[in-house]
Amino acid sequence: MYLFNVRVYGILVDADNRVLVSDERTQSVSFTKFPGGGLEYGEGLLDALKREFMEECNLRIEIVQHIYTTDFYEKSSFNNSQIISIYYLVRALDTLEVPLKDKVMDFDSLDTLEKEEVFRLVDCKQLSAEQLTFKTDQVAWETYKKNIVFLNS
């Protein structure tokens, strides 16, 4: 039997054109991605994304628009499931008060086995797809950038 792992992520861009990214470390693996996470059984995509932002950032969000859904095979980096990721453009309804880091992978703990997550705001013009660890995030970021250029032209 093949398992599917449905993930939902938010691309949050602030008034200064900076995008929120999450640096995470788990199971001795470090990665950079957009905030979000797994869909729980019985939960809708939008509710899951709102829950994830509350859990990770203590931030209420509004869903603005769908950006991208995985359209290729992506195996999980952590188990044998197939990843299906959905990305939305989101807007903060509150002030972002989560501690922010300036450096990549600037974790508070030196214990590489401890699960940890830190956040950064990165200038949209400076964030390249290659700075994101997972292919789905990379494709979503490129799709976002193409759509923004299209909408602003």
PEURRA-V282874 format. One record per backbone hydrogen bond with DSSP energy under -1.0 kcal/mol. NH is the residue of the N-H (numbers start at 0). CO is the residue of the C=O. If there is no record, write none. Layout:
nh:co
NH:CO
NH:CO
//
This chain:
nh:co
4:81
6:83
7:36
8:85
9:34
10:87
13:17
16:13
18:121
19:11
20:119
21:32
22:117
23:30
24:115
25:28
28:25
30:23
32:21
36:7
38:5
42:39
47:43
48:44
49:45
50:46
51:47
52:48
53:49
54:50
55:51
56:52
57:53
58:52
61:90
63:88
64:88
66:86
67:86
69:84
75:80
81:2
82:73
83:4
85:6
86:67
87:8
88:64
89:10
90:61
92:59
100:118
106:104
113:110
115:24
117:22
119:20
121:18
123:16
125:122
126:122
130:127
131:128
132:31
137:133
138:134
139:135
140:136
141:137
142:138
143:139
144:140
145:141
146:142
147:143
148:144
149:145
150:146
151:147
//
